[in-house]
Amino acid sequence: MAGNERENPAGANPCQVIDKNAITPTTPYISSISNDVTLVLRDLDGCLRQQGAQVSDLRVALDGTMLPNLLPISGPATQNYVKFTFRIDPYDRDDRARWAKIIRAMRRSDSGVSFTLFNKKTEQMFESGQTIVINLYPSYTPFVVVGLIVLLIGLIVLGIRSNMLRENPSGQKHTDINLPLSLGRVQMAFWFYLVISGYLYIWLLTGQSYTPTGSILALLGISSATGFAAEVVDRNKASDSIAKRKDLEIQKLALDSRIQEIETTNPAPGSDIYTQFMDKKDQLTVVSL
């Protein structure tokens, strides 16, 4: 009883968030945004009676920003604490905006951000002098960054030393790597790297992996469609060029054959056959260009 009186002195605010009870502390630090946190109240039952609320009405607030999507779990009756499991909902724009604000505040402060409870019904924030530090990036973050750097260097090297990002309408292997760069292929490679980087960043920050959102899939679809369309245009141009080349080769063979036939007759200068002979030679010169 004496210990309870010391925790709850007369006139004290039962809704005040305190640093600890006899057993459980208010969480001062977490290693990931996806961790569980605990907030100890001076008198949880007395606070709920005063607020006319249930435990389910309580929400956690960081840096003055309430997180309405996080539901509380109460501890044993004598412990006066509630727990929350932090998470970011990537499909909820408002939730992403709230967490972005909290993360910006966390980056600006080495000592953490304010940590308290909020009554969702009355929109009243509880008295608190507690702070919490959230480690935004796990210990393996440097390895992921190195992997992204290696991937970027690999794309650049392959783009320079191979035809992977170059126009190759014929689809054949070329020893000549000085083909012009393809805008469609470069664009596809750029968006591929950007999406992979963004996805890994979200995974590092939240500790959770998600299926890419509709907007990301749409972005990849547009990029792929653009690259495919450019490839189709290049292939059509190449097909037209090949067809024209074949027509010219056929014309050249026909002209060569006709010129040889006329030469065997040894036409006299000024004759009609001689004029035809000279016309065929002029046509051959044009076709051979």
C-alpha atoms as a printed R data frame, in Angstrom:
    type eleno elety resid chain resno       x       y        z
1   ATOM     1    CA   MET     A     1   0.000   0.000    0.000
2   ATOM     2    CA   ALA     A     2   2.813   2.370    0.878
3   ATOM     3    CA   GLY     A     3   4.436   1.735   -2.521
4   ATOM     4    CA   ASN     A     4   1.131   2.422   -4.285
5   ATOM     5    CA   GLU     A     5   0.749   5.697   -2.373
6   ATOM     6    CA   ARG     A     6   4.215   6.754   -3.495
7   ATOM     7    CA   GLU     A     7   3.305   5.981   -7.137
8   ATOM     8    CA   ASN     A     8  -0.050   7.754   -6.769
9   ATOM     9    CA   PRO     A     9   0.348  10.680   -4.391
10  ATOM    10    CA   ALA     A    10  -2.758  12.617   -3.491
11  ATOM    11    CA   GLY     A    11  -3.795  15.059   -6.196
12  ATOM    12    CA   ALA     A    12  -1.533  13.502   -8.845
13  ATOM    13    CA   ASN     A    13  -2.855  13.197  -12.378
14  ATOM    14    CA   PRO     A    14  -3.805   9.527  -12.891
15  ATOM    15    CA   CYS     A    15  -3.386   9.937  -16.664
16  ATOM    16    CA   GLN     A    16   0.243  11.073  -16.467
17  ATOM    17    CA   VAL     A    17   2.683   8.872  -18.402
18  ATOM    18    CA   ILE     A    18   5.544   8.005  -16.023
19  ATOM    19    CA   ASP     A    19   8.910   6.399  -16.628
20  ATOM    20    CA   LYS     A    20   8.130   3.068  -14.922
21  ATOM    21    CA   ASN     A    21   6.109   1.121  -12.396
22  ATOM    22    CA   ALA     A    22   7.496  -1.391   -9.950
23  ATOM    23    CA   ILE     A    23   8.301  -3.861  -12.741
24  ATOM    24    CA   THR     A    24   7.789  -2.398  -16.213
25  ATOM    25    CA   PRO     A    25   9.421   0.730  -17.686
26  ATOM    26    CA   THR     A    26   8.043   3.040  -20.346
27  ATOM    27    CA   THR     A    27   9.979   2.110  -23.488
28  ATOM    28    CA   PRO     A    28  12.872   4.577  -24.006
29  ATOM    29    CA   TYR     A    29  14.375   3.016  -27.163
30  ATOM    30    CA   ILE     A    30  13.466   0.572  -29.938
31  ATOM    31    CA   SER     A    31  15.732  -0.870  -32.599
32  ATOM    32    CA   SER     A    32  13.103  -0.817  -35.357
33  ATOM    33    CA   ILE     A    33   9.863   0.974  -36.195
34  ATOM    34    CA   SER     A    34   8.102  -2.409  -36.212
35  ATOM    35    CA   ASN     A    35   8.861  -3.125  -32.513
36  ATOM    36    CA   ASP     A    36   6.512  -3.193  -29.502
37  ATOM    37    CA   VAL     A    37   6.431  -0.271  -27.066
38  ATOM    38    CA   THR     A    38   5.056   0.144  -23.544
39  ATOM    39    CA   LEU     A    39   3.659   3.245  -21.829
40  ATOM    40    CA   VAL     A    40   3.148   3.233  -18.035
41  ATOM    41    CA   LEU     A    41   0.411   5.406  -16.554
42  ATOM    42    CA   ARG     A    42   0.299   6.596  -12.977
43  ATOM    43    CA   ASP     A    43  -3.121   4.995  -12.504
44  ATOM    44    CA   LEU     A    44  -4.631   3.376  -15.581
45  ATOM    45    CA   ASP     A    45  -7.997   2.450  -14.050
46  ATOM    46    CA   GLY     A    46  -8.361   5.869  -12.400
47  ATOM    47    CA   CYS     A    47  -7.459   7.555  -15.701
48  ATOM    48    CA   LEU     A    48 -10.073   5.600  -17.632
49  ATOM    49    CA   ARG     A    49 -12.735   6.473  -15.070
50  ATOM    50    CA   GLN     A    50 -11.738  10.128  -15.219
51  ATOM    51    CA   GLN     A    51 -11.779  10.114  -19.021
52  ATOM    52    CA   GLY     A    52 -14.956   8.032  -19.314
53  ATOM    53    CA   ALA     A    53 -13.058   5.827  -21.736
54  ATOM    54    CA   GLN     A    54 -12.007   2.249  -22.401
55  ATOM    55    CA   VAL     A    55  -8.513   0.937  -23.024
56  ATOM    56    CA   SER     A    56  -9.516   0.546  -26.693
57  ATOM    57    CA   ASP     A    57  -9.961   4.353  -26.881
58  ATOM    58    CA   LEU     A    58  -6.295   4.991  -26.121
59  ATOM    59    CA   ARG     A    59  -3.810   5.730  -28.873
60  ATOM    60    CA   VAL     A    60  -0.101   6.389  -28.848
61  ATOM    61    CA   ALA     A    61   1.247   9.822  -29.852
62  ATOM    62    CA   LEU     A    62   4.792  10.608  -30.996
63  ATOM    63    CA   ASP     A    63   6.044  14.178  -31.293
64  ATOM    64    CA   GLY     A    64   2.447  15.338  -30.875
65  ATOM    65    CA   THR     A    65   1.223  13.163  -33.759
66  ATOM    66    CA   MET     A    66  -1.448  10.605  -32.915
67  ATOM    67    CA   LEU     A    67  -1.303   7.216  -34.627
68  ATOM    68    CA   PRO     A    68  -4.974   6.158  -34.838
69  ATOM    69    CA   ASN     A    69  -4.320   2.858  -36.625
70  ATOM    70    CA   LEU     A    70  -2.352   1.359  -33.718
71  ATOM    71    CA   LEU     A    71  -4.565  -0.470  -31.221
72  ATOM    72    CA   PRO     A    72  -3.554  -0.824  -27.542
73  ATOM    73    CA   ILE     A    73  -3.110  -3.970  -25.501
74  ATOM    74    CA   SER     A    74  -3.472  -3.532  -21.732
75  ATOM    75    CA   GLY     A    75  -1.161  -5.251  -19.277
76  ATOM    76    CA   PRO     A    76  -2.095  -6.922  -15.977
77  ATOM    77    CA   ALA     A    77  -4.542  -4.947  -13.835
78  ATOM    78    CA   THR     A    78  -1.926  -3.930  -11.269
79  ATOM    79    CA   GLN     A    79   0.736  -2.876  -13.776
80  ATOM    80    CA   ASN     A    80  -0.946   0.274  -15.169
81  ATOM    81    CA   TYR     A    81   0.534   0.033  -18.645
82  ATOM    82    CA   VAL     A    82  -0.562  -0.384  -22.257
83  ATOM    83    CA   LYS     A    83   1.402  -1.803  -25.173
84  ATOM    84    CA   PHE     A    84   1.405  -1.005  -28.874
85  ATOM    85    CA   THR     A    85   3.030  -2.671  -31.862
86  ATOM    86    CA   PHE     A    86   4.430  -0.037  -34.200
87  ATOM    87    CA   ARG     A    87   3.821  -0.497  -37.909
88  ATOM    88    CA   ILE     A    88   3.448   1.659  -41.014
89  ATOM    89    CA   ASP     A    89   0.546   0.958  -43.342
90  ATOM    90    CA   PRO     A    90   2.000   1.550  -46.841
91  ATOM    91    CA   TYR     A    91  -1.466   1.572  -48.389
92  ATOM    92    CA   ASP     A    92  -2.825   4.331  -46.131
93  ATOM    93    CA   ARG     A    93  -1.733   7.767  -47.384
94  ATOM    94    CA   ASP     A    94  -2.608   9.521  -44.105
95  ATOM    95    CA   ASP     A    95  -0.706   6.952  -42.043
96  ATOM    96    CA   ARG     A    96   2.343   7.349  -44.284
97  ATOM    97    CA   ALA     A    97   2.152  11.134  -43.887
98  ATOM    98    CA   ARG     A    98   1.964  10.869  -40.078
99  ATOM    99    CA   TRP     A    99   4.963   8.541  -39.917
100 ATOM   100    CA   ALA     A   100   6.921  10.737  -42.339
101 ATOM   101    CA   LYS     A   101   6.421  13.672  -39.949
102 ATOM   102    CA   ILE     A   102   7.590  11.557  -36.994
103 ATOM   103    CA   ILE     A   103  10.633  10.264  -38.888
104 ATOM   104    CA   ARG     A   104  11.654  13.818  -39.835
105 ATOM   105    CA   ALA     A   105  11.407  14.834  -36.166
106 ATOM   106    CA   MET     A   106  13.432  11.773  -35.127
107 ATOM   107    CA   ARG     A   107  16.201  12.660  -37.574
108 ATOM   108    CA   ARG     A   108  16.422  16.189  -36.163
109 ATOM   109    CA   SER     A   109  16.729  15.060  -32.534
110 ATOM   110    CA   ASP     A   110  19.347  12.753  -31.043
111 ATOM   111    CA   SER     A   111  17.422  12.634  -27.750
112 ATOM   112    CA   GLY     A   112  14.235  11.247  -29.296
113 ATOM   113    CA   VAL     A   113  10.676  12.556  -29.608
114 ATOM   114    CA   SER     A   114   7.915  13.044  -27.062
115 ATOM   115    CA   PHE     A   115   6.060   9.868  -26.165
116 ATOM   116    CA   THR     A   116   2.577   9.856  -24.679
117 ATOM   117    CA   LEU     A   117  -1.008   8.607  -24.944
118 ATOM   118    CA   PHE     A   118  -4.028  10.161  -26.581
119 ATOM   119    CA   ASN     A   119  -7.734   9.716  -25.872
120 ATOM   120    CA   LYS     A   120  -9.281   9.159  -29.282
121 ATOM   121    CA   LYS     A   121 -12.788  10.012  -28.024
122 ATOM   122    CA   THR     A   122 -11.970  13.351  -26.372
123 ATOM   123    CA   GLU     A   123  -8.858  14.119  -28.467
124 ATOM   124    CA   GLN     A   124  -7.020  14.865  -25.222
125 ATOM   125    CA   MET     A   125  -3.288  14.207  -25.046
126 ATOM   126    CA   PHE     A   126  -2.021  12.895  -21.717
127 ATOM   127    CA   GLU     A   127   0.610  14.627  -19.615
128 ATOM   128    CA   SER     A   128   4.030  13.136  -20.229
129 ATOM   129    CA   GLY     A   129   7.688  13.966  -19.879
130 ATOM   130    CA   GLN     A   130   8.783  10.750  -21.609
131 ATOM   131    CA   THR     A   131  10.721  10.482  -24.848
132 ATOM   132    CA   ILE     A   132  11.566   7.584  -27.119
133 ATOM   133    CA   VAL     A   133  14.405   7.032  -29.577
134 ATOM   134    CA   ILE     A   134  13.651   4.962  -32.678
135 ATOM   135    CA   ASN     A   135  16.549   3.437  -34.559
136 ATOM   136    CA   LEU     A   136  15.503   4.143  -38.137
137 ATOM   137    CA   TYR     A   137  17.914   1.802  -39.916
138 ATOM   138    CA   PRO     A   138  18.995  -1.741  -38.910
139 ATOM   139    CA   SER     A   139  22.600  -2.842  -38.517
140 ATOM   140    CA   TYR     A   140  22.682  -4.478  -41.964
141 ATOM   141    CA   THR     A   141  21.799  -1.236  -43.781
142 ATOM   142    CA   PRO     A   142  25.417  -0.691  -45.022
143 ATOM   143    CA   PHE     A   143  25.348  -4.072  -46.770
144 ATOM   144    CA   VAL     A   144  22.127  -3.162  -48.590
145 ATOM   145    CA   VAL     A   145  23.610   0.202  -49.621
146 ATOM   146    CA   VAL     A   146  26.740  -1.543  -50.927
147 ATOM   147    CA   GLY     A   147  24.532  -3.955  -52.878
148 ATOM   148    CA   LEU     A   148  22.653  -1.060  -54.492
149 ATOM   149    CA   ILE     A   149  25.929   0.637  -55.405
150 ATOM   150    CA   VAL     A   150  27.214  -2.593  -56.973
151 ATOM   151    CA   LEU     A   151  23.949  -2.949  -58.915
152 ATOM   152    CA   LEU     A   152  24.224   0.633  -60.193
153 ATOM   153    CA   ILE     A   153  27.868   0.173  -61.247
154 ATOM   154    CA   GLY     A   154  26.945  -3.109  -62.930
155 ATOM   155    CA   LEU     A   155  24.174  -1.452  -64.961
156 ATOM   156    CA   ILE     A   156  26.516   1.360  -66.024
157 ATOM   157    CA   VAL     A   157  29.342  -1.020  -66.982
158 ATOM   158    CA   LEU     A   158  27.018  -3.300  -68.948
159 ATOM   159    CA   GLY     A   159  25.514  -0.251  -70.636
160 ATOM   160    CA   ILE     A   160  28.969   0.886  -71.751
161 ATOM   161    CA   ARG     A   161  30.596  -2.446  -72.605
162 ATOM   162    CA   SER     A   162  27.660  -4.326  -74.099
163 ATOM   163    CA   ASN     A   163  24.601  -3.761  -76.242
164 ATOM   164    CA   MET     A   164  22.207  -4.293  -73.334
165 ATOM   165    CA   LEU     A   165  21.122  -0.620  -73.366
166 ATOM   166    CA   ARG     A   166  21.831   0.030  -77.040
167 ATOM   167    CA   GLU     A   167  19.674  -0.135  -80.142
168 ATOM   168    CA   ASN     A   168  19.926  -3.546  -81.749
169 ATOM   169    CA   PRO     A   169  16.977  -3.867  -84.154
170 ATOM   170    CA   SER     A   170  18.261  -7.006  -85.828
171 ATOM   171    CA   GLY     A   171  18.582  -8.829  -82.505
172 ATOM   172    CA   GLN     A   172  21.937 -10.243  -83.640
173 ATOM   173    CA   LYS     A   173  25.127 -10.214  -81.613
174 ATOM   174    CA   HIS     A   174  27.571  -7.545  -82.643
175 ATOM   175    CA   THR     A   175  31.240  -7.244  -81.821
176 ATOM   176    CA   ASP     A   176  30.892  -3.518  -82.435
177 ATOM   177    CA   ILE     A   177  29.654  -2.015  -79.143
178 ATOM   178    CA   ASN     A   178  29.372   1.504  -80.513
179 ATOM   179    CA   LEU     A   179  25.711   1.163  -81.404
180 ATOM   180    CA   PRO     A   180  23.631   4.182  -80.315
181 ATOM   181    CA   LEU     A   181  22.014   4.050  -76.870
182 ATOM   182    CA   SER     A   182  18.319   3.193  -76.823
183 ATOM   183    CA   LEU     A   183  16.189   5.719  -74.929
184 ATOM   184    CA   GLY     A   184  13.576   3.044  -74.191
185 ATOM   185    CA   ARG     A   185  16.096   0.590  -72.726
186 ATOM   186    CA   VAL     A   186  17.876   3.247  -70.689
187 ATOM   187    CA   GLN     A   187  14.527   4.409  -69.307
188 ATOM   188    CA   MET     A   188  13.559   0.858  -68.348
189 ATOM   189    CA   ALA     A   189  16.895   0.317  -66.573
190 ATOM   190    CA   PHE     A   190  16.555   3.642  -64.744
191 ATOM   191    CA   TRP     A   191  13.045   2.905  -63.420
192 ATOM   192    CA   PHE     A   192  14.022  -0.669  -62.550
193 ATOM   193    CA   TYR     A   193  16.860   0.591  -60.359
194 ATOM   194    CA   LEU     A   194  14.718   3.359  -58.850
195 ATOM   195    CA   VAL     A   195  11.907   0.968  -57.893
196 ATOM   196    CA   ILE     A   196  14.311  -1.590  -56.398
197 ATOM   197    CA   SER     A   197  16.020   1.148  -54.371
198 ATOM   198    CA   GLY     A   198  12.718   2.548  -53.104
199 ATOM   199    CA   TYR     A   199  11.396  -0.894  -52.198
200 ATOM   200    CA   LEU     A   200  14.545  -1.740  -50.234
201 ATOM   201    CA   TYR     A   201  14.454   1.649  -48.481
202 ATOM   202    CA   ILE     A   202  10.891   1.011  -47.287
203 ATOM   203    CA   TRP     A   203  11.898  -2.474  -46.137
204 ATOM   204    CA   LEU     A   204  14.865  -1.100  -44.172
205 ATOM   205    CA   LEU     A   205  12.766   1.636  -42.602
206 ATOM   206    CA   THR     A   206   9.725  -0.425  -41.631
207 ATOM   207    CA   GLY     A   207  11.264  -3.856  -41.189
208 ATOM   208    CA   GLN     A   208   8.390  -5.267  -43.244
209 ATOM   209    CA   SER     A   209   8.184  -6.362  -46.846
210 ATOM   210    CA   TYR     A   210   5.126  -5.531  -48.878
211 ATOM   211    CA   THR     A   211   3.796  -6.301  -52.322
212 ATOM   212    CA   PRO     A   212   4.527  -3.279  -54.535
213 ATOM   213    CA   THR     A   213   1.650  -0.814  -54.515
214 ATOM   214    CA   GLY     A   214  -0.558  -0.158  -57.542
215 ATOM   215    CA   SER     A   215   1.235   3.094  -58.335
216 ATOM   216    CA   ILE     A   216   4.613   1.332  -58.441
217 ATOM   217    CA   LEU     A   217   3.242  -1.404  -60.702
218 ATOM   218    CA   ALA     A   218   1.661   1.236  -62.939
219 ATOM   219    CA   LEU     A   219   4.993   3.090  -63.151
220 ATOM   220    CA   LEU     A   220   6.809  -0.088  -64.130
221 ATOM   221    CA   GLY     A   221   4.076  -0.882  -66.642
222 ATOM   222    CA   ILE     A   222   4.355   2.526  -68.305
223 ATOM   223    CA   SER     A   223   8.141   2.252  -68.446
224 ATOM   224    CA   SER     A   224   7.969  -1.265  -69.892
225 ATOM   225    CA   ALA     A   225   5.326  -0.245  -72.428
226 ATOM   226    CA   THR     A   226   7.475   2.706  -73.543
227 ATOM   227    CA   GLY     A   227  10.517   0.494  -73.948
228 ATOM   228    CA   PHE     A   228   8.503  -2.166  -75.791
229 ATOM   229    CA   ALA     A   229   7.003   0.423  -78.145
230 ATOM   230    CA   ALA     A   230  10.463   1.830  -78.900
231 ATOM   231    CA   GLU     A   231  11.726  -1.694  -79.560
232 ATOM   232    CA   VAL     A   232   8.820  -2.388  -81.955
233 ATOM   233    CA   VAL     A   233   9.511   0.845  -83.858
234 ATOM   234    CA   ASP     A   234  13.202  -0.040  -84.129
235 ATOM   235    CA   ARG     A   235  12.372  -3.547  -85.363
236 ATOM   236    CA   ASN     A   236   9.933  -2.158  -87.956
237 ATOM   237    CA   LYS     A   237  12.572   0.273  -89.192
238 ATOM   238    CA   ALA     A   238  15.073  -2.553  -89.420
239 ATOM   239    CA   SER     A   239  12.571  -4.738  -91.340
240 ATOM   240    CA   ASP     A   240  11.885  -1.923  -93.798
241 ATOM   241    CA   SER     A   241  15.583  -1.349  -94.266
242 ATOM   242    CA   ILE     A   242  16.225  -5.053  -94.910
243 ATOM   243    CA   ALA     A   243  13.333  -5.225  -97.383
244 ATOM   244    CA   LYS     A   244  14.625  -2.187  -99.283
245 ATOM   245    CA   ARG     A   245  18.118  -3.639  -99.345
246 ATOM   246    CA   LYS     A   246  16.820  -6.899 -100.810
247 ATOM   247    CA   ASP     A   247  14.850  -5.004 -103.476
248 ATOM   248    CA   LEU     A   248  17.982  -3.078 -104.426
249 ATOM   249    CA   GLU     A   249  20.016  -6.294 -104.613
250 ATOM   250    CA   ILE     A   250  17.402  -7.833 -106.905
251 ATOM   251    CA   GLN     A   251  17.441  -4.706 -109.091
252 ATOM   252    CA   LYS     A   252  21.234  -4.790 -109.201
253 ATOM   253    CA   LEU     A   253  21.299  -8.445 -110.278
254 ATOM   254    CA   ALA     A   254  18.721  -7.724 -112.988
255 ATOM   255    CA   LEU     A   255  20.697  -4.714 -114.264
256 ATOM   256    CA   ASP     A   256  23.977  -6.650 -114.232
257 ATOM   257    CA   SER     A   257  22.367  -9.428 -116.221
258 ATOM   258    CA   ARG     A   258  20.841  -7.048 -118.785
259 ATOM   259    CA   ILE     A   259  24.081  -5.073 -119.178
260 ATOM   260    CA   GLN     A   260  26.004  -8.284 -119.844
261 ATOM   261    CA   GLU     A   261  23.443  -9.338 -122.430
262 ATOM   262    CA   ILE     A   262  23.722  -5.996 -124.263
263 ATOM   263    CA   GLU     A   263  27.538  -6.054 -124.128
264 ATOM   264    CA   THR     A   264  27.557  -9.356 -126.028
265 ATOM   265    CA   THR     A   265  25.821  -7.661 -128.957
266 ATOM   266    CA   ASN     A   266  28.529  -4.970 -129.153
267 ATOM   267    CA   PRO     A   267  26.038  -2.122 -129.838
268 ATOM   268    CA   ALA     A   268  27.099   0.743 -132.067
269 ATOM   269    CA   PRO     A   269  27.301   4.187 -130.435
270 ATOM   270    CA   GLY     A   270  24.204   6.251 -131.095
271 ATOM   271    CA   SER     A   271  21.955   3.247 -131.635
272 ATOM   272    CA   ASP     A   272  18.846   2.608 -129.550
273 ATOM   273    CA   ILE     A   273  20.409  -0.471 -127.950
274 ATOM   274    CA   TYR     A   274  23.503   1.544 -127.095
275 ATOM   275    CA   THR     A   275  21.331   4.223 -125.459
276 ATOM   276    CA   GLN     A   276  19.572   1.486 -123.486
277 ATOM   277    CA   PHE     A   277  22.979   0.099 -122.505
278 ATOM   278    CA   MET     A   278  24.114   3.450 -121.119
279 ATOM   279    CA   ASP     A   279  20.817   3.955 -119.240
280 ATOM   280    CA   LYS     A   280  21.221   0.568 -117.539
281 ATOM   281    CA   LYS     A   281  24.750   1.437 -116.445
282 ATOM   282    CA   ASP     A   282  23.531   4.739 -114.958
283 ATOM   283    CA   GLN     A   283  20.785   2.872 -113.087
284 ATOM   284    CA   LEU     A   284  23.345   0.374 -111.794
285 ATOM   285    CA   THR     A   285  25.504   3.216 -110.479
286 ATOM   286    CA   VAL     A   286  22.502   4.655 -108.573
287 ATOM   287    CA   VAL     A   287  21.479   1.278 -107.133
288 ATOM   288    CA   SER     A   288  25.047   0.520 -106.046
289 ATOM   289    CA   LEU     A   289  25.315   3.703 -103.955
